[in-house]
Amino acid sequence: MDNVRAAQNPRVKPHETEPQNSQQKFLASSNDFVHIEKNLASLGFFTPSTKKIKGSKKKTILFSKEVDGKKVELRAVILPSAEYGLPITADQDKFLALQKIIADIRYQKGMVNNPIGFTSAELLRILGLKVNAGKNYSDILEWAKRMTLTGISSEGVVYLAGKQVWASDTFHVFERFVSFGKEMPDGTIADKNYIWLSEWQLENINSNHLLPIDLETYKQLKNHISKALVPLLQIWLYATRAGGCFEKRYHDLCQILNIRQYPNLSRIKEKLAPSLEELKSYGYLANWKIEKTSSGANYKIALYHGEKFHRDQRRRLAQCGPGLEKKAPVETLQDNDHLISSEVHSSLLEEMVKRGVGEATAGDLLRNCTPGQPILDQLEWGDSLIRQAPRGKFYNPAGLYIHLVRENLILPESFESSQKRRLREALQQAREDEESHRLRLELAYSDYKKELIDRHIQRNFSKEHMRSWAQSKRLELLEQDKRLKDRWNEQTLQVLAENKVRSDIAKRLSIMTFPEFCKREQRKQQRAITDGGAVQSPTLLENSL
């Protein structure tokens, strides 16, 4: 419909065509991750709600950080427009879809400049929404106006990656919006929708001050609180990845999400449990708990890292190298402990150069890489794409490698890099070693019980007594089930009877459980290592048994 109206109006700007390069189209569509600017992800800019929030004068979020050893309180205030209200979950959906379009533009042109053009149908297709529903088009127009009119007042909270400073100022996300069919600044008629990103958004996007969001998984979520938490979890879980658990005061969480705070645990769970369980079902979380703080005066939420977090992190195992200064300072929500040795940096630089990437370009890519970015894996994926492609498809292989690293594209699950192969083989070997160790312990435990029972029988019962006892057990078995005589021969019945006798004897003895036996064997090995002696076989019993 947009194109038809454009054709009817001679003042409409020519429609921008899609990239003709098949390589570009494949790479753009294969990346299910979008990258959202970090400040918006951490500020709670989007409020979880299924309904429009009008009448709210502002939304205030408090933060604290250490400056020169002192704890300083900072704040961000979201200032809604009177007409359109606060940005909500549906606005976050569209904003993430827009990031997909922005990523394609950045791939084609190397960086993002204003204005950014897109059709409403393009945005709807990314979100999987109907392109023939008039209301969906109206919603997009309202979203763009809300994003343009909503302000952010920052008191040292918004970080400007290009200038490397914390800003105290008032901003907008979109500086301007012109919808399809309206007049552009140069007097022409817009052939599609156009937005002008604010200067700080452009600066941070082009400086890679971004967080990855799995858009395909995100779109499957149903609860609005779940969706609001996804960008926040990227920050919180990464910062606490070593401990495996992130804790947030319930009061602070309510402030960020702009939801009602309840005093009773039952009401808190009633409000949060559906969303936390949904995040758990998709692997974002392994588990969650709501419990009292150490003072007992308030509640806190404990979030445990899920398999999806670990799976996504494993895709970024190759480190980007420093000695290179990252553009975000230590106080940002980005964790900076990923910096590695200059030796690894030199190795990655060499890998890029030998694939045809210029040394200066390679150095720039390394300076702007994302924490934990799997650069070597991405280069190897590029090798695989070129190897499998028809001759001449990738006329500029170096450009492919640059794109893979610059956009930090997520590798398909099916691709096995050399790093992933080494990890898989090491994990497989570890599992085999663990299973072998457990089997040895189980055999040793069986020998331990047998020897203990044998020793007790030898000391306390004659052979004649044992034969008589076994015969008694045989008769008991036949009395319980007369069909046993027809099913089993005499030899099998005799073995069963003797085992019953040994089972009765075992009940009278003080026999370690299997976990107790394992702990004993572990202590024996530790003592042997400490004493510098040989580790005894688990089958040998200590004299005390």
C-alpha positions as CSV (number, residue, x, y, z in Angstrom):
1,M,0.0,0.0,0.0
2,D,2.9,2.3,0.8
3,N,4.4,1.8,-2.7
4,V,1.1,2.4,-4.5
5,R,0.7,5.7,-2.8
6,A,4.3,6.6,-3.6
7,A,3.8,5.9,-7.3
8,Q,0.7,8.1,-7.5
9,N,2.6,11.2,-6.1
10,P,5.4,12.6,-8.2
11,R,7.0,14.3,-5.2
12,V,7.5,11.1,-3.4
13,K,11.1,10.1,-3.0
14,P,12.2,6.9,-4.9
15,H,11.6,3.8,-2.9
16,E,14.8,2.3,-1.5
17,T,15.3,-1.2,-2.9
18,E,16.4,-4.2,-0.8
19,P,20.1,-5.2,-1.0
20,Q,20.8,-7.1,-4.2
21,N,23.8,-8.9,-2.8
22,S,22.6,-12.4,-1.9
23,Q,25.3,-12.6,0.7
24,Q,23.9,-9.6,2.5
25,K,20.4,-10.9,2.5
26,F,21.4,-14.3,3.8
27,L,23.4,-12.8,6.7
28,A,20.8,-10.3,7.7
29,S,18.1,-12.9,7.8
30,S,20.1,-15.5,9.6
31,N,20.8,-13.4,12.6
32,D,18.1,-13.9,15.2
33,F,19.8,-11.6,17.7
34,V,19.3,-7.9,17.6
35,H,21.4,-5.4,19.6
36,I,19.7,-2.8,21.8
37,E,21.5,0.3,23.1
38,K,22.6,-0.4,26.6
39,N,21.2,2.7,28.4
40,L,17.7,1.9,27.3
41,A,18.2,-1.7,28.4
42,S,19.3,-0.7,31.9
43,L,17.0,2.2,32.6
44,G,13.6,0.4,32.6
45,F,12.5,2.8,29.8
46,F,9.7,0.4,28.7
47,T,7.1,-0.3,31.4
48,P,5.5,-3.8,31.4
49,S,1.9,-3.3,30.6
50,T,-0.7,-4.6,28.2
51,K,-2.6,-1.3,28.4
52,K,-1.6,2.3,27.6
53,I,-0.4,4.2,30.7
54,K,-1.8,7.7,30.6
55,G,-1.9,10.2,33.4
56,S,1.5,9.2,34.8
57,K,3.6,12.3,35.3
58,K,7.0,10.6,35.4
59,K,8.8,7.3,36.2
60,T,11.9,7.6,38.4
61,I,14.6,5.0,38.7
62,L,17.4,5.3,41.3
63,F,20.9,3.9,40.8
64,S,24.0,3.9,42.9
65,K,27.6,3.6,42.1
66,E,31.0,4.2,43.8
67,V,32.9,7.3,42.9
68,D,36.3,7.7,44.6
69,G,35.3,5.1,47.2
70,K,32.0,6.9,48.0
71,K,28.5,5.6,47.2
72,V,26.7,8.1,45.1
73,E,23.0,8.0,44.3
74,L,22.0,8.7,40.7
75,R,18.6,8.9,39.0
76,A,16.9,8.7,35.6
77,V,13.5,10.1,35.1
78,I,11.3,8.9,32.2
79,L,9.1,11.9,31.2
80,P,6.0,10.7,29.2
81,S,3.9,12.8,26.9
82,A,0.5,13.9,28.1
83,E,-1.1,12.5,24.9
84,Y,0.6,9.1,24.5
85,G,1.8,8.2,28.0
86,L,4.7,5.9,29.0
87,P,6.3,3.5,26.6
88,I,5.0,-0.1,27.3
89,T,5.8,-3.6,26.3
90,A,4.3,-3.3,22.8
91,D,6.6,-0.3,22.2
92,Q,9.6,-2.4,23.3
93,D,8.5,-5.1,20.7
94,K,8.5,-2.5,17.9
95,F,11.8,-0.9,19.1
96,L,13.5,-4.3,19.0
97,A,12.2,-4.9,15.5
98,L,13.6,-1.5,14.5
99,Q,17.0,-2.6,15.7
100,K,16.9,-5.4,13.2
101,I,16.4,-2.9,10.5
102,I,19.1,-0.7,11.9
103,A,21.5,-3.7,11.9
104,D,20.9,-4.3,8.2
105,I,21.6,-0.6,7.4
106,R,24.8,-0.7,9.4
107,Y,25.8,-3.9,7.6
108,Q,25.2,-2.3,4.2
109,K,26.7,1.1,4.9
110,G,29.2,0.5,7.7
111,M,27.5,2.9,10.1
112,V,24.1,4.3,10.9
113,N,23.1,7.9,9.9
114,N,19.8,9.8,10.1
115,P,17.2,9.5,8.9
116,I,16.3,5.8,9.1
117,G,13.6,4.7,6.7
118,F,11.3,1.7,7.1
119,T,7.9,0.6,5.9
120,S,5.2,-0.4,8.4
121,A,4.8,-3.7,6.7
122,E,8.6,-4.4,7.2
123,L,8.3,-3.8,10.9
124,L,5.2,-6.0,11.2
125,R,6.8,-8.9,9.3
126,I,9.7,-8.9,11.7
127,L,7.3,-9.1,14.6
128,G,5.2,-11.8,12.9
129,L,2.1,-9.6,12.9
130,K,-0.6,-9.3,10.2
131,V,0.3,-6.8,7.5
132,N,-3.3,-6.5,6.3
133,A,-4.7,-5.2,9.6
134,G,-5.3,-1.5,9.7
135,K,-4.9,-1.3,13.5
136,N,-1.4,-2.6,13.3
137,Y,-0.4,0.3,11.1
138,S,-2.1,2.8,13.4
139,D,-0.2,1.3,16.4
140,I,3.1,1.8,14.6
141,L,2.4,5.5,14.1
142,E,1.4,5.9,17.7
143,W,4.5,4.0,18.8
144,A,6.8,6.3,16.8
145,K,5.1,9.4,18.2
146,R,5.4,8.1,21.8
147,M,9.1,7.3,21.3
148,T,9.7,10.8,19.9
149,L,7.8,12.7,22.6
150,T,9.0,10.7,25.7
151,G,12.0,12.3,27.4
152,I,14.8,10.9,29.6
153,S,16.3,13.2,32.3
154,S,19.6,11.7,33.2
155,E,21.6,12.6,36.4
156,G,24.8,10.8,35.5
157,V,23.0,7.7,34.4
158,V,23.2,7.8,30.6
159,Y,26.6,6.9,29.2
160,L,27.9,8.4,25.9
161,A,30.3,5.8,24.5
162,G,31.8,8.0,21.9
163,K,32.8,10.7,24.3
164,Q,33.3,8.2,27.2
165,V,31.4,10.4,29.7
166,W,28.3,10.1,31.9
167,A,25.8,12.6,30.9
168,S,23.5,14.8,33.0
169,D,21.1,16.1,30.5
170,T,17.6,15.6,29.1
171,F,17.3,13.4,26.0
172,H,14.8,11.8,23.6
173,V,15.2,8.4,21.9
174,F,13.8,9.7,18.5
175,E,14.5,13.3,17.7
176,R,12.0,13.4,14.9
177,F,9.4,11.2,13.1
178,V,7.9,11.6,9.6
179,S,5.3,9.1,8.6
180,F,4.6,7.8,5.1
181,G,3.0,10.4,2.8
182,K,4.0,13.4,5.0
183,E,6.4,16.1,4.0
184,M,10.1,15.6,4.5
185,P,12.5,18.5,5.5
186,D,13.6,18.8,1.9
187,G,10.0,19.3,0.7
188,T,9.6,15.9,-0.9
189,I,6.9,13.4,0.3
190,A,8.0,10.5,2.4
191,D,7.9,7.2,0.5
192,K,8.0,5.3,3.9
193,N,8.3,6.1,7.5
194,Y,11.4,8.0,8.7
195,I,12.8,8.4,12.1
196,W,15.8,10.5,13.3
197,L,17.6,8.9,16.2
198,S,18.9,11.2,18.9
199,E,22.6,12.0,18.8
200,W,23.3,9.9,21.8
201,Q,21.6,6.8,20.3
202,L,23.5,7.2,17.1
203,E,26.8,7.6,19.0
204,N,26.3,4.6,21.1
205,I,25.0,2.3,18.3
206,N,28.0,3.2,16.1
207,S,30.3,2.7,19.1
208,N,28.9,-0.8,19.7
209,H,27.5,0.2,23.2
210,L,24.9,-2.5,22.7
211,L,23.4,-5.6,24.2
212,P,22.4,-8.7,22.3
213,I,18.7,-9.8,22.5
214,D,17.5,-13.1,21.0
215,L,14.5,-11.7,19.1
216,E,13.0,-15.0,18.0
217,T,12.8,-16.4,21.6
218,Y,11.7,-12.9,22.9
219,K,8.7,-12.9,20.4
220,Q,7.5,-16.2,21.9
221,L,7.1,-14.8,25.4
222,K,3.5,-14.0,26.4
223,N,3.8,-12.2,29.8
224,H,4.7,-8.5,29.6
225,I,6.9,-8.7,32.7
226,S,8.8,-11.5,31.1
227,K,9.5,-9.3,28.1
228,A,10.5,-6.3,30.2
229,L,13.0,-8.5,32.2
230,V,14.8,-9.9,29.1
231,P,17.0,-6.9,28.4
232,L,17.7,-6.5,32.1
233,L,18.6,-10.1,32.5
234,Q,21.3,-9.7,29.8
235,I,23.0,-7.2,32.2
236,W,22.3,-8.8,35.5
237,L,23.2,-12.4,34.6
238,Y,26.4,-11.4,32.8
239,A,27.5,-9.4,35.8
240,T,27.0,-12.3,38.1
241,R,28.0,-15.2,35.8
242,A,30.7,-16.4,38.1
243,G,28.4,-16.9,41.0
244,G,25.4,-18.3,39.1
245,C,22.8,-16.2,40.9
246,F,21.7,-12.6,40.8
247,E,19.8,-11.0,43.6
248,K,17.6,-7.9,43.4
249,R,15.6,-6.2,46.2
250,Y,11.9,-6.5,45.5
251,H,11.5,-2.7,46.1
252,D,14.1,-1.9,43.4
253,L,12.6,-4.3,40.9
254,C,9.1,-2.7,41.4
255,Q,10.7,0.7,40.8
256,I,12.4,-0.3,37.6
257,L,9.3,-2.1,36.2
258,N,6.9,0.5,37.5
259,I,4.7,-2.1,39.0
260,R,2.7,-2.1,42.3
261,Q,4.7,-3.2,45.4
262,Y,2.9,-5.7,47.6
263,P,3.7,-6.3,51.3
264,N,2.7,-10.0,51.4
265,L,4.7,-12.8,49.9
266,S,1.6,-14.5,48.5
267,R,0.7,-11.4,46.5
268,I,4.3,-10.9,45.3
269,K,4.4,-14.4,44.0
270,E,1.0,-14.1,42.4
271,K,2.2,-11.1,40.5
272,L,5.7,-12.3,39.5
273,A,5.5,-16.1,39.4
274,P,3.8,-16.4,36.0
275,S,6.5,-14.3,34.3
276,L,9.5,-15.9,36.2
277,E,8.1,-19.4,35.4
278,E,7.8,-18.4,31.7
279,L,11.4,-17.2,31.7
280,K,12.4,-20.5,33.4
281,S,10.5,-22.5,30.7
282,Y,12.5,-20.8,27.9
283,G,15.8,-21.4,29.7
284,Y,16.6,-17.8,30.7
285,L,16.4,-18.9,34.3
286,A,17.2,-22.2,35.9
287,N,15.3,-21.3,39.0
288,W,14.1,-18.4,41.1
289,K,13.3,-17.6,44.7
290,I,11.6,-14.8,46.7
291,E,12.8,-14.6,50.2
292,K,13.5,-12.2,53.1
293,T,16.6,-10.0,53.0
294,S,19.2,-10.6,55.7
295,S,17.6,-7.8,57.9
296,G,14.2,-9.5,57.5
297,A,12.6,-6.2,56.8
298,N,12.2,-6.6,53.0
299,Y,12.0,-9.2,50.3
300,K,14.5,-10.0,47.6
301,I,14.3,-11.9,44.3
302,A,17.0,-14.5,43.6
303,L,17.5,-15.4,39.9
304,Y,19.6,-18.4,38.9
305,H,21.3,-18.4,35.5
306,G,19.5,-20.7,33.0
307,E,20.9,-22.9,30.3
308,K,20.0,-20.4,27.6
309,F,22.3,-17.8,29.3
310,H,25.1,-20.3,29.3
311,R,24.4,-21.5,25.8
312,D,24.5,-18.0,24.4
313,Q,27.7,-17.2,26.4
314,R,29.4,-20.3,25.0
315,R,28.9,-18.8,21.5
316,R,31.2,-15.9,22.7
317,L,34.1,-18.0,24.1
318,A,36.8,-16.3,22.1
319,Q,38.0,-13.2,23.9
320,C,38.5,-9.8,22.3
321,G,42.0,-8.5,23.1
322,P,43.3,-5.7,25.0
323,G,45.5,-3.9,26.2
324,L,42.8,-2.2,24.1
325,E,40.8,0.3,26.1
326,K,37.1,-0.4,26.0
327,K,34.9,2.6,25.5
328,A,32.7,1.9,28.5
329,P,34.2,2.7,31.9
330,V,34.2,0.3,34.8
331,E,31.1,1.9,36.4
332,T,28.9,1.0,33.4
333,L,26.6,-2.0,33.7
334,Q,28.9,-3.7,31.3
335,D,31.4,-6.0,33.1
336,N,35.0,-5.3,32.1
337,D,36.8,-8.3,33.5
338,H,36.9,-9.9,30.0
339,L,40.1,-8.2,29.0
340,I,42.9,-10.6,28.1
341,S,46.5,-10.7,27.2
342,S,48.1,-8.8,24.3
343,E,49.3,-12.2,23.1
344,V,45.7,-13.3,22.3
345,H,45.0,-9.9,20.7
346,S,48.0,-10.4,18.4
347,S,46.8,-13.9,17.6
348,L,43.3,-12.6,16.6
349,L,44.8,-9.7,14.6
350,E,47.0,-12.2,12.7
351,E,43.9,-14.5,12.0
352,M,42.1,-11.5,10.5
353,V,45.0,-10.2,8.4
354,K,45.7,-13.7,6.9
355,R,42.1,-13.7,5.7
356,G,42.6,-10.4,3.8
357,V,41.4,-7.9,6.4
358,G,43.6,-4.8,6.6
359,E,45.6,-4.5,9.8
360,A,44.1,-1.1,10.7
361,T,40.5,-2.3,10.1
362,A,41.3,-5.5,12.2
363,G,42.6,-3.4,15.0
364,D,39.5,-1.2,14.9
365,L,37.2,-4.2,15.1
366,L,39.1,-5.5,18.1
367,R,38.8,-2.2,19.9
368,N,35.1,-2.2,19.4
369,C,34.2,-5.8,20.0
370,T,31.6,-7.0,22.5
371,P,32.7,-8.6,25.8
372,G,33.2,-12.3,25.3
373,Q,32.7,-12.0,21.5
374,P,33.7,-15.3,19.8
375,I,35.8,-13.7,17.1
376,L,37.8,-16.7,16.2
377,D,34.6,-18.8,15.9
378,Q,33.1,-16.1,13.7
379,L,36.1,-16.1,11.4
380,E,35.9,-19.9,11.1
381,W,32.2,-19.7,10.3
382,G,33.2,-17.3,7.5
383,D,35.7,-19.9,6.3
384,S,32.9,-22.4,6.2
385,L,30.5,-20.2,4.3
386,I,33.1,-19.4,1.7
387,R,34.0,-23.0,1.4
388,Q,30.4,-24.2,0.8
389,A,29.4,-21.3,-1.5
390,P,29.4,-21.5,-5.3
391,R,32.5,-20.1,-6.9
392,G,32.3,-16.3,-7.2
393,K,29.4,-15.8,-4.7
394,F,31.7,-14.0,-2.2
395,Y,33.6,-11.7,-4.4
396,N,35.0,-9.8,-1.4
397,P,35.8,-12.4,1.3
398,A,37.4,-9.9,3.6
399,G,34.2,-7.9,3.6
400,L,32.4,-11.0,4.9
401,Y,34.8,-11.5,7.8
402,I,34.5,-7.8,8.7
403,H,30.7,-8.0,8.7
404,L,30.7,-11.2,10.9
405,V,32.9,-9.6,13.5
406,R,31.5,-6.0,13.4
407,E,27.9,-7.2,13.7
408,N,28.8,-9.9,16.2
409,L,26.6,-12.4,14.3
410,I,25.4,-15.4,16.3
411,L,26.7,-18.7,14.9
412,P,24.1,-21.4,14.0
413,E,23.8,-24.2,16.5
414,S,24.9,-26.7,13.8
415,F,28.3,-25.0,13.2
416,E,31.1,-26.5,15.2
417,S,34.2,-24.3,15.5
418,S,37.6,-25.6,16.5
419,Q,36.9,-24.1,20.0
420,K,33.5,-25.8,20.2
421,R,35.0,-29.1,19.0
422,R,37.7,-29.0,21.7
423,L,35.1,-28.2,24.4
424,R,32.8,-31.0,23.2
425,E,35.7,-33.5,23.1
426,A,36.9,-32.4,26.5
427,L,33.4,-32.6,27.9
428,Q,32.9,-36.0,26.4
429,Q,36.2,-37.2,27.9
430,A,35.2,-35.7,31.3
431,R,31.9,-37.5,31.2
432,E,33.6,-40.8,30.3
433,D,36.1,-40.4,33.1
434,E,33.3,-39.5,35.5
435,E,31.3,-42.5,34.5
436,S,34.3,-44.8,34.6
437,H,35.1,-43.5,38.1
438,R,31.6,-44.1,39.3
439,L,31.5,-47.7,37.9
440,R,34.8,-48.4,39.7
441,L,33.3,-47.1,42.9
442,E,30.1,-49.1,42.5
443,L,32.2,-52.3,41.9
444,A,34.4,-51.5,44.9
445,Y,31.3,-50.9,47.0
446,S,29.8,-54.2,46.0
447,D,33.1,-55.9,46.9
448,Y,33.2,-54.0,50.2
449,K,29.7,-55.3,51.2
450,K,30.5,-58.8,50.1
451,E,33.7,-59.0,52.1
452,L,32.0,-57.6,55.1
453,I,29.2,-60.1,55.0
454,D,31.6,-63.0,54.2
455,R,33.8,-62.1,57.2
456,H,30.7,-62.0,59.5
457,I,29.6,-65.4,58.3
458,Q,33.0,-66.9,58.7
459,R,33.3,-65.7,62.3
460,N,29.8,-66.5,63.4
461,F,28.2,-69.4,61.5
462,S,29.1,-73.0,60.5
463,K,28.6,-74.3,56.9
464,E,25.8,-76.6,58.2
465,H,24.0,-73.7,59.8
466,M,24.2,-71.7,56.6
467,R,22.8,-74.6,54.5
468,S,19.9,-75.0,56.9
469,W,19.2,-71.3,56.8
470,A,19.2,-71.3,53.0
471,Q,16.9,-74.3,52.9
472,S,14.5,-72.4,55.2
473,K,14.5,-69.4,52.9
474,R,13.9,-71.6,49.9
475,L,10.8,-73.0,51.5
476,E,9.6,-69.5,52.3
477,L,10.0,-68.4,48.7
478,L,8.0,-71.4,47.4
479,E,5.3,-70.8,50.0
480,Q,5.0,-67.2,48.9
481,D,4.7,-68.1,45.2
482,K,4.2,-71.8,44.3
483,R,4.8,-70.9,40.6
484,L,8.5,-70.3,41.3
485,K,9.1,-74.1,41.2
486,D,7.9,-74.3,37.7
487,R,9.6,-71.1,36.5
488,W,13.1,-71.6,37.9
489,N,15.4,-74.6,38.3
490,E,16.8,-75.8,41.6
491,Q,20.1,-74.0,41.1
492,T,18.4,-70.6,40.6
493,L,16.1,-71.2,43.6
494,Q,19.2,-72.0,45.7
495,V,21.0,-68.8,44.7
496,L,17.9,-66.8,45.5
497,A,17.6,-68.4,48.9
498,E,21.3,-67.8,49.7
499,N,20.9,-64.1,48.7
500,K,17.9,-63.7,51.0
501,V,20.1,-65.1,53.9
502,R,22.9,-62.7,53.0
503,S,20.3,-59.8,52.9
504,D,19.1,-60.7,56.4
505,I,22.7,-60.8,57.7
506,A,23.4,-57.4,56.0
507,K,20.5,-55.8,57.9
508,R,22.3,-56.7,61.2
509,L,25.5,-55.2,60.2
510,S,26.6,-51.5,60.2
511,I,27.3,-51.1,56.5
512,M,28.1,-47.7,55.0
513,T,25.7,-46.3,52.4
514,F,27.1,-45.7,48.9
515,P,27.5,-41.9,49.4
516,E,29.3,-42.6,52.7
517,F,31.6,-45.1,51.0
518,C,32.4,-42.6,48.2
519,K,33.3,-39.9,50.8
520,R,35.5,-42.4,52.6
521,E,37.3,-43.3,49.4
522,Q,37.8,-39.6,48.6
523,R,39.3,-39.0,52.1
524,K,41.6,-41.9,51.6
525,Q,42.8,-40.5,48.3
526,Q,43.3,-37.0,49.7
527,R,45.3,-38.4,52.6
528,A,47.4,-40.5,50.3
529,I,48.2,-37.4,48.1
530,T,49.0,-35.3,51.2
531,D,51.3,-38.0,52.6
532,G,52.9,-38.5,49.2
533,G,52.0,-42.2,49.2
534,A,50.2,-44.4,46.7
535,V,46.4,-44.4,46.5
536,Q,45.0,-47.8,47.6
537,S,42.5,-49.6,45.5
538,P,38.9,-49.1,46.8
539,T,38.6,-52.9,47.0
540,L,41.0,-53.1,49.9
541,L,39.2,-52.8,53.3
542,E,40.6,-50.8,56.1
543,N,41.5,-52.9,59.2
544,S,38.8,-51.2,61.2
545,L,36.0,-52.8,59.1
